[in-house]
Amino acid sequence: MVTPPKTLIKIARKWQKVAAAAERRRKISLPRSRSSSTVADKGHFVVYTVDQKRCVLPLRYLGSYVLRELLKMSEEEFGLPADGPIKLPCEAAFMEYAVYLIRRHVDLEVERALVLSVAPAAKLSCGSSLFWSAAPAAEDGRPVMI
């Protein structure tokens, strides 16, 4: 059963509203560097990795299998965030690699293989030295990793 992209967008918007409301009540102690804004630009959403890196992604990425599965793993591991941002159960290097694959519009089978490689290690923060070396070089216009 595949969740329709419209439903995923609604869920992401709801999570963003919850996180924004919590941000107004108290500050989240995650590192901030270049960006002083805590709200994503229109058409984007924010997630954090386990190593506390902020990742701003376009809403269209919610249609990818990898991101949907990471969100499901996040819900299982951390629950729905009532007073903070969405935290994905992986490291920034893995997210960069996943975004690279999403941008290249790889086969669904490749996305599934990536998720399968992560699923058993999700409880171990799903980072892997394999993905450190496989992460592509930065390109202009890629999602922001802070």
HELIX and SHEET records of a PDB file:
HELIX    1   1 PRO A    5  ARG A   25  1                                  21    
HELIX    2   2 LEU A   59  GLY A   63  5                                   5    
HELIX    3   3 TYR A   65  PHE A   78  1                                  14    
HELIX    4   4 ALA A   92  ARG A  103  1                                  12    
HELIX    5   5 LEU A  108  VAL A  118  1                                  11    
HELIX    6   6 ALA A  119  LEU A  124  5                                   6    
HELIX    7   7 SER A  129  ALA A  134  1                                   6    
SHEET    1   A 4 ILE A  86  LYS A  87  0                                        
SHEET    2   A 4 HIS A  44  TYR A  48  1                                        
SHEET    3   A 4 ARG A  54  PRO A  58 -1                                        
SHEET    4   A 4 VAL A 144  MET A 145 -1                                        
END                                                                             
